[in-house]
Amino acid sequence: MDQWKELLAYWQARHVDGRPPGRQDIDPAVDLPLMAANLLIADVVAEGYRYRLVGSAVVERHKQEMTGKLAGTSHFLERVRPQLLKSFDAVRDERTPRLLKTGSNEARDYATAVTLVLPLVARSGETEKLLIGVFFDRRYEAVDQVDFMDVSQPAL
């Protein structure tokens, strides 16, 4: 099973009373230890999304520590920043997952990333954080944009 599908199933299993889980409802480091290096948690803040936790595989691929930084500010993602943030906004507002494919044709040393963005919702119903899984996989063709893929489609 692809890791993004495993993460999606984990998130879906943690729904509480029909709503997406909150941060208090998940513990991916314990529940998904083999995936933890590929996970990020971002706080929803007035300026956008601030990374609270960035897994070691993501740091290694980007050659940059991003904990505490705003989403989209890494050099590697600057060209896709508007599309990435638009996707994050959609997850925040719609409280539904998005599967994204990102990459760069100019950065062949990087694998294309398949990124699953999941909302973590406060008891009030507002999205307060995003759980993000970034899975590097050379099976997917590199692109210079963010492509949205419907997670209900099994065809990855």
CNS distance restraints for C-alpha pairs under 8 A (distance, minus, plus):
assign (resid   1 and name CA) (resid   5 and name CA) 6.65 0.50 0.50
assign (resid   1 and name CA) (resid   6 and name CA) 6.81 0.50 0.50
assign (resid   2 and name CA) (resid   6 and name CA) 6.57 0.50 0.50
assign (resid   3 and name CA) (resid   7 and name CA) 6.20 0.50 0.50
assign (resid   3 and name CA) (resid  35 and name CA) 7.55 0.50 0.50
assign (resid   3 and name CA) (resid 135 and name CA) 7.24 0.50 0.50
assign (resid   4 and name CA) (resid   8 and name CA) 6.12 0.50 0.50
assign (resid   4 and name CA) (resid 114 and name CA) 7.69 0.50 0.50
assign (resid   4 and name CA) (resid 115 and name CA) 7.45 0.50 0.50
assign (resid   4 and name CA) (resid 116 and name CA) 6.17 0.50 0.50
assign (resid   4 and name CA) (resid 133 and name CA) 6.79 0.50 0.50
assign (resid   4 and name CA) (resid 135 and name CA) 7.22 0.50 0.50
assign (resid   5 and name CA) (resid   9 and name CA) 6.15 0.50 0.50
assign (resid   6 and name CA) (resid  10 and name CA) 6.18 0.50 0.50
assign (resid   7 and name CA) (resid  11 and name CA) 6.21 0.50 0.50
assign (resid   7 and name CA) (resid 133 and name CA) 7.40 0.50 0.50
assign (resid   8 and name CA) (resid  12 and name CA) 6.10 0.50 0.50
assign (resid   8 and name CA) (resid 116 and name CA) 7.71 0.50 0.50
assign (resid   8 and name CA) (resid 118 and name CA) 7.97 0.50 0.50
assign (resid   9 and name CA) (resid  13 and name CA) 6.08 0.50 0.50
assign (resid  10 and name CA) (resid  14 and name CA) 6.50 0.50 0.50
assign (resid  11 and name CA) (resid  15 and name CA) 6.91 0.50 0.50
assign (resid  11 and name CA) (resid  20 and name CA) 7.64 0.50 0.50
assign (resid  11 and name CA) (resid  21 and name CA) 7.07 0.50 0.50
assign (resid  11 and name CA) (resid  26 and name CA) 7.93 0.50 0.50
assign (resid  11 and name CA) (resid 118 and name CA) 7.68 0.50 0.50
assign (resid  12 and name CA) (resid  20 and name CA) 7.35 0.50 0.50
assign (resid  14 and name CA) (resid  20 and name CA) 7.26 0.50 0.50
assign (resid  14 and name CA) (resid  21 and name CA) 5.58 0.50 0.50
assign (resid  14 and name CA) (resid  25 and name CA) 6.52 0.50 0.50
assign (resid  14 and name CA) (resid  26 and name CA) 6.96 0.50 0.50
assign (resid  15 and name CA) (resid  19 and name CA) 5.49 0.50 0.50
assign (resid  15 and name CA) (resid  20 and name CA) 4.67 0.50 0.50
assign (resid  15 and name CA) (resid  21 and name CA) 4.77 0.50 0.50
assign (resid  16 and name CA) (resid  20 and name CA) 6.42 0.50 0.50
assign (resid  16 and name CA) (resid  21 and name CA) 5.91 0.50 0.50
assign (resid  19 and name CA) (resid 121 and name CA) 7.70 0.50 0.50
assign (resid  19 and name CA) (resid 125 and name CA) 7.73 0.50 0.50
assign (resid  20 and name CA) (resid  95 and name CA) 7.37 0.50 0.50
assign (resid  20 and name CA) (resid 119 and name CA) 6.90 0.50 0.50
assign (resid  20 and name CA) (resid 120 and name CA) 6.30 0.50 0.50
assign (resid  20 and name CA) (resid 121 and name CA) 5.98 0.50 0.50
assign (resid  21 and name CA) (resid  25 and name CA) 5.60 0.50 0.50
assign (resid  21 and name CA) (resid  26 and name CA) 7.18 0.50 0.50
assign (resid  21 and name CA) (resid 119 and name CA) 7.82 0.50 0.50
assign (resid  21 and name CA) (resid 120 and name CA) 5.47 0.50 0.50
assign (resid  21 and name CA) (resid 121 and name CA) 5.86 0.50 0.50
assign (resid  22 and name CA) (resid  26 and name CA) 7.11 0.50 0.50
assign (resid  22 and name CA) (resid 120 and name CA) 4.47 0.50 0.50
assign (resid  22 and name CA) (resid 121 and name CA) 4.54 0.50 0.50
assign (resid  22 and name CA) (resid 122 and name CA) 5.53 0.50 0.50
assign (resid  22 and name CA) (resid 123 and name CA) 7.40 0.50 0.50
assign (resid  22 and name CA) (resid 128 and name CA) 7.99 0.50 0.50
assign (resid  22 and name CA) (resid 129 and name CA) 8.00 0.50 0.50
assign (resid  23 and name CA) (resid  27 and name CA) 7.89 0.50 0.50
assign (resid  23 and name CA) (resid 120 and name CA) 5.87 0.50 0.50
assign (resid  23 and name CA) (resid 121 and name CA) 7.40 0.50 0.50
assign (resid  23 and name CA) (resid 122 and name CA) 7.93 0.50 0.50
assign (resid  23 and name CA) (resid 129 and name CA) 7.39 0.50 0.50
assign (resid  27 and name CA) (resid  31 and name CA) 5.90 0.50 0.50
assign (resid  27 and name CA) (resid  32 and name CA) 7.96 0.50 0.50
assign (resid  28 and name CA) (resid  32 and name CA) 4.91 0.50 0.50
assign (resid  28 and name CA) (resid  33 and name CA) 6.78 0.50 0.50
assign (resid  28 and name CA) (resid  35 and name CA) 7.93 0.50 0.50
assign (resid  28 and name CA) (resid  36 and name CA) 6.53 0.50 0.50
assign (resid  29 and name CA) (resid  33 and name CA) 4.96 0.50 0.50
assign (resid  29 and name CA) (resid  35 and name CA) 7.87 0.50 0.50
assign (resid  29 and name CA) (resid  36 and name CA) 5.41 0.50 0.50
assign (resid  32 and name CA) (resid  36 and name CA) 6.24 0.50 0.50
assign (resid  35 and name CA) (resid  39 and name CA) 6.84 0.50 0.50
assign (resid  36 and name CA) (resid  55 and name CA) 6.18 0.50 0.50
assign (resid  37 and name CA) (resid  54 and name CA) 7.79 0.50 0.50
assign (resid  37 and name CA) (resid  55 and name CA) 4.07 0.50 0.50
assign (resid  37 and name CA) (resid  56 and name CA) 4.83 0.50 0.50
assign (resid  37 and name CA) (resid  57 and name CA) 4.97 0.50 0.50
assign (resid  37 and name CA) (resid  58 and name CA) 7.00 0.50 0.50
assign (resid  38 and name CA) (resid  54 and name CA) 7.81 0.50 0.50
assign (resid  38 and name CA) (resid  55 and name CA) 5.17 0.50 0.50
assign (resid  38 and name CA) (resid  56 and name CA) 6.97 0.50 0.50
assign (resid  38 and name CA) (resid  57 and name CA) 5.47 0.50 0.50
assign (resid  38 and name CA) (resid  58 and name CA) 5.87 0.50 0.50
assign (resid  38 and name CA) (resid 133 and name CA) 5.66 0.50 0.50
assign (resid  38 and name CA) (resid 134 and name CA) 5.32 0.50 0.50
assign (resid  38 and name CA) (resid 135 and name CA) 6.31 0.50 0.50
assign (resid  39 and name CA) (resid  53 and name CA) 7.79 0.50 0.50
assign (resid  39 and name CA) (resid  54 and name CA) 6.30 0.50 0.50
assign (resid  39 and name CA) (resid  55 and name CA) 5.17 0.50 0.50
assign (resid  39 and name CA) (resid  58 and name CA) 7.71 0.50 0.50
assign (resid  39 and name CA) (resid 131 and name CA) 7.22 0.50 0.50
assign (resid  39 and name CA) (resid 132 and name CA) 5.61 0.50 0.50
assign (resid  39 and name CA) (resid 133 and name CA) 4.56 0.50 0.50
assign (resid  39 and name CA) (resid 134 and name CA) 6.29 0.50 0.50
assign (resid  40 and name CA) (resid  51 and name CA) 6.94 0.50 0.50
assign (resid  40 and name CA) (resid  52 and name CA) 7.46 0.50 0.50
assign (resid  40 and name CA) (resid  53 and name CA) 5.22 0.50 0.50
assign (resid  40 and name CA) (resid  54 and name CA) 4.50 0.50 0.50
assign (resid  40 and name CA) (resid  55 and name CA) 5.96 0.50 0.50
assign (resid  40 and name CA) (resid 131 and name CA) 6.00 0.50 0.50
assign (resid  40 and name CA) (resid 132 and name CA) 4.98 0.50 0.50
assign (resid  40 and name CA) (resid 133 and name CA) 6.37 0.50 0.50
assign (resid  40 and name CA) (resid 134 and name CA) 7.87 0.50 0.50
assign (resid  41 and name CA) (resid  51 and name CA) 5.90 0.50 0.50
assign (resid  41 and name CA) (resid  52 and name CA) 5.55 0.50 0.50
assign (resid  41 and name CA) (resid  53 and name CA) 5.10 0.50 0.50
assign (resid  41 and name CA) (resid  54 and name CA) 6.79 0.50 0.50
assign (resid  41 and name CA) (resid 129 and name CA) 6.75 0.50 0.50
assign (resid  41 and name CA) (resid 130 and name CA) 5.63 0.50 0.50
assign (resid  41 and name CA) (resid 131 and name CA) 4.79 0.50 0.50
assign (resid  41 and name CA) (resid 132 and name CA) 6.13 0.50 0.50
assign (resid  42 and name CA) (resid  49 and name CA) 5.67 0.50 0.50
assign (resid  42 and name CA) (resid  50 and name CA) 5.18 0.50 0.50
assign (resid  42 and name CA) (resid  51 and name CA) 4.16 0.50 0.50
assign (resid  42 and name CA) (resid  52 and name CA) 5.33 0.50 0.50
assign (resid  42 and name CA) (resid  53 and name CA) 7.00 0.50 0.50
assign (resid  42 and name CA) (resid  71 and name CA) 7.89 0.50 0.50
assign (resid  42 and name CA) (resid 129 and name CA) 5.43 0.50 0.50
assign (resid  42 and name CA) (resid 130 and name CA) 5.11 0.50 0.50
assign (resid  42 and name CA) (resid 131 and name CA) 6.71 0.50 0.50
assign (resid  42 and name CA) (resid 132 and name CA) 7.81 0.50 0.50
assign (resid  43 and name CA) (resid  49 and name CA) 5.48 0.50 0.50
assign (resid  43 and name CA) (resid  50 and name CA) 5.19 0.50 0.50
assign (resid  43 and name CA) (resid  51 and name CA) 6.29 0.50 0.50
assign (resid  43 and name CA) (resid  52 and name CA) 6.43 0.50 0.50
assign (resid  43 and name CA) (resid 128 and name CA) 6.22 0.50 0.50
assign (resid  43 and name CA) (resid 129 and name CA) 4.46 0.50 0.50
assign (resid  43 and name CA) (resid 130 and name CA) 6.58 0.50 0.50
assign (resid  44 and name CA) (resid  48 and name CA) 6.11 0.50 0.50
assign (resid  44 and name CA) (resid  49 and name CA) 4.82 0.50 0.50
assign (resid  44 and name CA) (resid  50 and name CA) 6.71 0.50 0.50
assign (resid  44 and name CA) (resid 127 and name CA) 7.43 0.50 0.50
assign (resid  44 and name CA) (resid 128 and name CA) 5.33 0.50 0.50
assign (resid  44 and name CA) (resid 129 and name CA) 5.33 0.50 0.50
assign (resid  44 and name CA) (resid 130 and name CA) 7.40 0.50 0.50
assign (resid  45 and name CA) (resid  49 and name CA) 5.59 0.50 0.50
assign (resid  45 and name CA) (resid  50 and name CA) 6.68 0.50 0.50
assign (resid  47 and name CA) (resid  70 and name CA) 7.79 0.50 0.50
assign (resid  48 and name CA) (resid  70 and name CA) 6.88 0.50 0.50
assign (resid  48 and name CA) (resid  71 and name CA) 7.25 0.50 0.50
assign (resid  48 and name CA) (resid  85 and name CA) 7.86 0.50 0.50
assign (resid  49 and name CA) (resid  70 and name CA) 5.49 0.50 0.50
assign (resid  49 and name CA) (resid  71 and name CA) 5.37 0.50 0.50
assign (resid  50 and name CA) (resid  67 and name CA) 7.83 0.50 0.50
assign (resid  50 and name CA) (resid  68 and name CA) 5.91 0.50 0.50
assign (resid  50 and name CA) (resid  69 and name CA) 5.46 0.50 0.50
assign (resid  50 and name CA) (resid  70 and name CA) 4.31 0.50 0.50
assign (resid  50 and name CA) (resid  71 and name CA) 5.90 0.50 0.50
assign (resid  51 and name CA) (resid  66 and name CA) 6.66 0.50 0.50
assign (resid  51 and name CA) (resid  67 and name CA) 5.11 0.50 0.50
assign (resid  51 and name CA) (resid  68 and name CA) 5.18 0.50 0.50
assign (resid  51 and name CA) (resid  69 and name CA) 5.69 0.50 0.50
assign (resid  51 and name CA) (resid  70 and name CA) 6.22 0.50 0.50
assign (resid  51 and name CA) (resid  71 and name CA) 6.58 0.50 0.50
assign (resid  52 and name CA) (resid  67 and name CA) 5.54 0.50 0.50
assign (resid  52 and name CA) (resid  68 and name CA) 5.70 0.50 0.50
assign (resid  53 and name CA) (resid  67 and name CA) 5.56 0.50 0.50
assign (resid  53 and name CA) (resid  68 and name CA) 7.84 0.50 0.50
assign (resid  54 and name CA) (resid  58 and name CA) 6.69 0.50 0.50
assign (resid  54 and name CA) (resid  59 and name CA) 6.85 0.50 0.50
assign (resid  54 and name CA) (resid  65 and name CA) 7.66 0.50 0.50
assign (resid  54 and name CA) (resid  66 and name CA) 6.49 0.50 0.50
assign (resid  54 and name CA) (resid  67 and name CA) 5.65 0.50 0.50
assign (resid  55 and name CA) (resid  59 and name CA) 6.46 0.50 0.50
assign (resid  56 and name CA) (resid  60 and name CA) 6.00 0.50 0.50
assign (resid  57 and name CA) (resid  61 and name CA) 6.17 0.50 0.50
assign (resid  58 and name CA) (resid  62 and name CA) 6.15 0.50 0.50
assign (resid  58 and name CA) (resid 134 and name CA) 7.13 0.50 0.50
assign (resid  59 and name CA) (resid  63 and name CA) 5.62 0.50 0.50
assign (resid  59 and name CA) (resid  64 and name CA) 5.40 0.50 0.50
assign (resid  59 and name CA) (resid  65 and name CA) 5.35 0.50 0.50
assign (resid  59 and name CA) (resid  66 and name CA) 7.02 0.50 0.50
assign (resid  60 and name CA) (resid  64 and name CA) 7.06 0.50 0.50
assign (resid  61 and name CA) (resid 110 and name CA) 7.02 0.50 0.50
assign (resid  62 and name CA) (resid  74 and name CA) 7.83 0.50 0.50
assign (resid  62 and name CA) (resid  76 and name CA) 6.61 0.50 0.50
assign (resid  64 and name CA) (resid  74 and name CA) 7.52 0.50 0.50
assign (resid  66 and name CA) (resid  70 and name CA) 7.91 0.50 0.50
assign (resid  66 and name CA) (resid  74 and name CA) 7.41 0.50 0.50
assign (resid  69 and name CA) (resid  73 and name CA) 7.24 0.50 0.50
assign (resid  71 and name CA) (resid  85 and name CA) 7.53 0.50 0.50
assign (resid  72 and name CA) (resid  77 and name CA) 5.85 0.50 0.50
assign (resid  72 and name CA) (resid  78 and name CA) 6.09 0.50 0.50
assign (resid  72 and name CA) (resid  80 and name CA) 7.80 0.50 0.50
assign (resid  72 and name CA) (resid  81 and name CA) 4.89 0.50 0.50
assign (resid  72 and name CA) (resid  82 and name CA) 7.99 0.50 0.50
assign (resid  72 and name CA) (resid  84 and name CA) 7.08 0.50 0.50
assign (resid  72 and name CA) (resid  85 and name CA) 7.07 0.50 0.50
assign (resid  73 and name CA) (resid  77 and name CA) 6.98 0.50 0.50
assign (resid  73 and name CA) (resid  78 and name CA) 6.24 0.50 0.50
assign (resid  73 and name CA) (resid  81 and name CA) 7.54 0.50 0.50
assign (resid  74 and name CA) (resid  78 and name CA) 6.27 0.50 0.50
assign (resid  77 and name CA) (resid  81 and name CA) 5.91 0.50 0.50
assign (resid  79 and name CA) (resid 144 and name CA) 7.56 0.50 0.50
assign (resid  79 and name CA) (resid 145 and name CA) 7.65 0.50 0.50
assign (resid  80 and name CA) (resid  84 and name CA) 5.98 0.50 0.50
assign (resid  80 and name CA) (resid 102 and name CA) 8.00 0.50 0.50
assign (resid  80 and name CA) (resid 144 and name CA) 7.13 0.50 0.50
assign (resid  80 and name CA) (resid 145 and name CA) 5.47 0.50 0.50
assign (resid  80 and name CA) (resid 146 and name CA) 6.36 0.50 0.50
assign (resid  81 and name CA) (resid  85 and name CA) 6.03 0.50 0.50
assign (resid  82 and name CA) (resid  86 and name CA) 6.08 0.50 0.50
assign (resid  83 and name CA) (resid  87 and name CA) 6.25 0.50 0.50
assign (resid  83 and name CA) (resid 145 and name CA) 7.26 0.50 0.50
assign (resid  83 and name CA) (resid 146 and name CA) 5.96 0.50 0.50
assign (resid  84 and name CA) (resid  88 and name CA) 6.28 0.50 0.50
assign (resid  84 and name CA) (resid 146 and name CA) 6.42 0.50 0.50
assign (resid  85 and name CA) (resid  89 and name CA) 6.03 0.50 0.50
assign (resid  86 and name CA) (resid  90 and name CA) 6.26 0.50 0.50
assign (resid  87 and name CA) (resid  91 and name CA) 6.36 0.50 0.50
assign (resid  87 and name CA) (resid  98 and name CA) 7.30 0.50 0.50
assign (resid  88 and name CA) (resid  92 and name CA) 6.18 0.50 0.50
assign (resid  88 and name CA) (resid 117 and name CA) 7.22 0.50 0.50
assign (resid  88 and name CA) (resid 130 and name CA) 7.98 0.50 0.50
assign (resid  89 and name CA) (resid  93 and name CA) 6.00 0.50 0.50
assign (resid  90 and name CA) (resid  94 and name CA) 5.68 0.50 0.50
assign (resid  90 and name CA) (resid  95 and name CA) 7.65 0.50 0.50
assign (resid  90 and name CA) (resid  96 and name CA) 7.91 0.50 0.50
assign (resid  91 and name CA) (resid  95 and name CA) 5.15 0.50 0.50
assign (resid  91 and name CA) (resid  96 and name CA) 5.34 0.50 0.50
assign (resid  91 and name CA) (resid  97 and name CA) 5.91 0.50 0.50
assign (resid  91 and name CA) (resid  98 and name CA) 6.58 0.50 0.50
assign (resid  91 and name CA) (resid 117 and name CA) 7.03 0.50 0.50
assign (resid  91 and name CA) (resid 118 and name CA) 6.73 0.50 0.50
assign (resid  91 and name CA) (resid 119 and name CA) 6.08 0.50 0.50
assign (resid  92 and name CA) (resid  96 and name CA) 7.72 0.50 0.50
assign (resid  92 and name CA) (resid 119 and name CA) 6.12 0.50 0.50
assign (resid  92 and name CA) (resid 126 and name CA) 7.98 0.50 0.50
assign (resid  92 and name CA) (resid 127 and name CA) 5.40 0.50 0.50
assign (resid  92 and name CA) (resid 128 and name CA) 7.94 0.50 0.50
assign (resid  92 and name CA) (resid 130 and name CA) 7.60 0.50 0.50
assign (resid  93 and name CA) (resid 127 and name CA) 7.34 0.50 0.50
assign (resid  95 and name CA) (resid 118 and name CA) 7.74 0.50 0.50
assign (resid  95 and name CA) (resid 119 and name CA) 5.53 0.50 0.50
assign (resid  95 and name CA) (resid 121 and name CA) 7.76 0.50 0.50
assign (resid  95 and name CA) (resid 127 and name CA) 6.72 0.50 0.50
assign (resid  96 and name CA) (resid 118 and name CA) 6.75 0.50 0.50
assign (resid  96 and name CA) (resid 119 and name CA) 6.59 0.50 0.50
assign (resid  97 and name CA) (resid 116 and name CA) 7.04 0.50 0.50
assign (resid  97 and name CA) (resid 117 and name CA) 5.59 0.50 0.50
assign (resid  97 and name CA) (resid 118 and name CA) 4.69 0.50 0.50
assign (resid  97 and name CA) (resid 119 and name CA) 6.72 0.50 0.50
assign (resid  97 and name CA) (resid 151 and name CA) 7.48 0.50 0.50
assign (resid  98 and name CA) (resid 116 and name CA) 5.85 0.50 0.50
assign (resid  98 and name CA) (resid 117 and name CA) 5.27 0.50 0.50
assign (resid  98 and name CA) (resid 118 and name CA) 6.85 0.50 0.50
assign (resid  98 and name CA) (resid 148 and name CA) 6.84 0.50 0.50
assign (resid  98 and name CA) (resid 149 and name CA) 7.02 0.50 0.50
assign (resid  98 and name CA) (resid 150 and name CA) 6.85 0.50 0.50
assign (resid  98 and name CA) (resid 151 and name CA) 6.74 0.50 0.50
assign (resid  99 and name CA) (resid 114 and name CA) 7.02 0.50 0.50
assign (resid  99 and name CA) (resid 115 and name CA) 5.65 0.50 0.50
assign (resid  99 and name CA) (resid 116 and name CA) 4.51 0.50 0.50
assign (resid  99 and name CA) (resid 117 and name CA) 6.34 0.50 0.50
assign (resid  99 and name CA) (resid 148 and name CA) 5.84 0.50 0.50
assign (resid  99 and name CA) (resid 149 and name CA) 5.21 0.50 0.50
assign (resid  99 and name CA) (resid 150 and name CA) 6.48 0.50 0.50
assign (resid  99 and name CA) (resid 151 and name CA) 6.05 0.50 0.50
assign (resid 100 and name CA) (resid 114 and name CA) 5.71 0.50 0.50
assign (resid 100 and name CA) (resid 115 and name CA) 4.97 0.50 0.50
assign (resid 100 and name CA) (resid 116 and name CA) 6.31 0.50 0.50
assign (resid 100 and name CA) (resid 117 and name CA) 7.85 0.50 0.50
assign (resid 100 and name CA) (resid 146 and name CA) 6.18 0.50 0.50
assign (resid 100 and name CA) (resid 147 and name CA) 5.46 0.50 0.50
assign (resid 100 and name CA) (resid 148 and name CA) 4.69 0.50 0.50
assign (resid 100 and name CA) (resid 149 and name CA) 5.93 0.50 0.50
assign (resid 101 and name CA) (resid 112 and name CA) 7.00 0.50 0.50
assign (resid 101 and name CA) (resid 113 and name CA) 5.77 0.50 0.50
assign (resid 101 and name CA) (resid 114 and name CA) 4.64 0.50 0.50
assign (resid 101 and name CA) (resid 115 and name CA) 6.19 0.50 0.50
assign (resid 101 and name CA) (resid 143 and name CA) 7.82 0.50 0.50
assign (resid 101 and name CA) (resid 146 and name CA) 5.66 0.50 0.50
assign (resid 101 and name CA) (resid 147 and name CA) 5.14 0.50 0.50
assign (resid 101 and name CA) (resid 148 and name CA) 6.66 0.50 0.50
assign (resid 101 and name CA) (resid 149 and name CA) 7.59 0.50 0.50
assign (resid 102 and name CA) (resid 112 and name CA) 5.83 0.50 0.50
assign (resid 102 and name CA) (resid 113 and name CA) 5.31 0.50 0.50
assign (resid 102 and name CA) (resid 114 and name CA) 6.54 0.50 0.50
assign (resid 102 and name CA) (resid 115 and name CA) 7.56 0.50 0.50
assign (resid 102 and name CA) (resid 142 and name CA) 6.97 0.50 0.50
assign (resid 102 and name CA) (resid 143 and name CA) 6.22 0.50 0.50
assign (resid 102 and name CA) (resid 144 and name CA) 7.09 0.50 0.50
assign (resid 102 and name CA) (resid 145 and name CA) 6.12 0.50 0.50
assign (resid 102 and name CA) (resid 146 and name CA) 4.97 0.50 0.50
assign (resid 102 and name CA) (resid 147 and name CA) 6.74 0.50 0.50
assign (resid 103 and name CA) (resid 107 and name CA) 7.72 0.50 0.50
assign (resid 103 and name CA) (resid 110 and name CA) 7.54 0.50 0.50
assign (resid 103 and name CA) (resid 111 and name CA) 7.04 0.50 0.50
assign (resid 103 and name CA) (resid 112 and name CA) 4.53 0.50 0.50
assign (resid 103 and name CA) (resid 113 and name CA) 6.12 0.50 0.50
assign (resid 103 and name CA) (resid 142 and name CA) 4.89 0.50 0.50
assign (resid 103 and name CA) (resid 143 and name CA) 5.11 0.50 0.50
assign (resid 103 and name CA) (resid 144 and name CA) 5.92 0.50 0.50
assign (resid 103 and name CA) (resid 145 and name CA) 7.07 0.50 0.50
assign (resid 103 and name CA) (resid 146 and name CA) 7.78 0.50 0.50
assign (resid 104 and name CA) (resid 108 and name CA) 7.21 0.50 0.50
assign (resid 104 and name CA) (resid 110 and name CA) 7.85 0.50 0.50
assign (resid 104 and name CA) (resid 112 and name CA) 7.29 0.50 0.50
assign (resid 104 and name CA) (resid 142 and name CA) 5.52 0.50 0.50
assign (resid 104 and name CA) (resid 143 and name CA) 5.28 0.50 0.50
assign (resid 104 and name CA) (resid 144 and name CA) 4.81 0.50 0.50
assign (resid 104 and name CA) (resid 145 and name CA) 7.71 0.50 0.50
assign (resid 105 and name CA) (resid 142 and name CA) 5.52 0.50 0.50
assign (resid 105 and name CA) (resid 143 and name CA) 5.88 0.50 0.50
assign (resid 105 and name CA) (resid 144 and name CA) 6.24 0.50 0.50
assign (resid 110 and name CA) (resid 136 and name CA) 7.97 0.50 0.50
assign (resid 111 and name CA) (resid 136 and name CA) 5.36 0.50 0.50
assign (resid 111 and name CA) (resid 137 and name CA) 5.53 0.50 0.50
assign (resid 111 and name CA) (resid 138 and name CA) 5.03 0.50 0.50
assign (resid 111 and name CA) (resid 142 and name CA) 7.37 0.50 0.50
assign (resid 112 and name CA) (resid 136 and name CA) 5.74 0.50 0.50
assign (resid 112 and name CA) (resid 137 and name CA) 5.83 0.50 0.50
assign (resid 112 and name CA) (resid 138 and name CA) 5.98 0.50 0.50
assign (resid 112 and name CA) (resid 140 and name CA) 6.01 0.50 0.50
assign (resid 112 and name CA) (resid 141 and name CA) 6.56 0.50 0.50
assign (resid 112 and name CA) (resid 142 and name CA) 5.15 0.50 0.50
assign (resid 112 and name CA) (resid 143 and name CA) 7.66 0.50 0.50
assign (resid 113 and name CA) (resid 134 and name CA) 6.12 0.50 0.50
assign (resid 113 and name CA) (resid 135 and name CA) 5.36 0.50 0.50
assign (resid 113 and name CA) (resid 136 and name CA) 4.36 0.50 0.50
assign (resid 113 and name CA) (resid 137 and name CA) 6.11 0.50 0.50
assign (resid 113 and name CA) (resid 140 and name CA) 7.83 0.50 0.50
assign (resid 114 and name CA) (resid 134 and name CA) 5.92 0.50 0.50
assign (resid 114 and name CA) (resid 135 and name CA) 5.24 0.50 0.50
assign (resid 114 and name CA) (resid 136 and name CA) 6.37 0.50 0.50
assign (resid 114 and name CA) (resid 137 and name CA) 7.23 0.50 0.50
assign (resid 115 and name CA) (resid 132 and name CA) 6.80 0.50 0.50
assign (resid 115 and name CA) (resid 133 and name CA) 5.49 0.50 0.50
assign (resid 115 and name CA) (resid 134 and name CA) 4.47 0.50 0.50
assign (resid 115 and name CA) (resid 135 and name CA) 6.21 0.50 0.50
assign (resid 116 and name CA) (resid 132 and name CA) 5.61 0.50 0.50
assign (resid 116 and name CA) (resid 133 and name CA) 5.13 0.50 0.50
assign (resid 116 and name CA) (resid 134 and name CA) 6.65 0.50 0.50
assign (resid 117 and name CA) (resid 130 and name CA) 6.55 0.50 0.50
assign (resid 117 and name CA) (resid 131 and name CA) 5.98 0.50 0.50
assign (resid 117 and name CA) (resid 132 and name CA) 4.58 0.50 0.50
assign (resid 117 and name CA) (resid 133 and name CA) 6.65 0.50 0.50
assign (resid 118 and name CA) (resid 130 and name CA) 5.55 0.50 0.50
assign (resid 118 and name CA) (resid 131 and name CA) 5.05 0.50 0.50
assign (resid 118 and name CA) (resid 132 and name CA) 6.16 0.50 0.50
assign (resid 119 and name CA) (resid 127 and name CA) 5.99 0.50 0.50
assign (resid 119 and name CA) (resid 128 and name CA) 7.72 0.50 0.50
assign (resid 119 and name CA) (resid 129 and name CA) 6.24 0.50 0.50
assign (resid 119 and name CA) (resid 130 and name CA) 4.74 0.50 0.50
assign (resid 119 and name CA) (resid 131 and name CA) 6.26 0.50 0.50
assign (resid 120 and name CA) (resid 127 and name CA) 5.67 0.50 0.50
assign (resid 120 and name CA) (resid 128 and name CA) 6.09 0.50 0.50
assign (resid 120 and name CA) (resid 129 and name CA) 5.03 0.50 0.50
assign (resid 120 and name CA) (resid 130 and name CA) 5.54 0.50 0.50
assign (resid 120 and name CA) (resid 131 and name CA) 6.64 0.50 0.50
assign (resid 121 and name CA) (resid 125 and name CA) 5.76 0.50 0.50
assign (resid 121 and name CA) (resid 126 and name CA) 5.49 0.50 0.50
assign (resid 121 and name CA) (resid 127 and name CA) 4.23 0.50 0.50
assign (resid 121 and name CA) (resid 128 and name CA) 5.55 0.50 0.50
assign (resid 121 and name CA) (resid 129 and name CA) 6.87 0.50 0.50
assign (resid 122 and name CA) (resid 126 and name CA) 5.51 0.50 0.50
assign (resid 122 and name CA) (resid 127 and name CA) 6.11 0.50 0.50
assign (resid 122 and name CA) (resid 128 and name CA) 5.92 0.50 0.50
assign (resid 149 and name CA) (resid 153 and name CA) 7.87 0.50 0.50
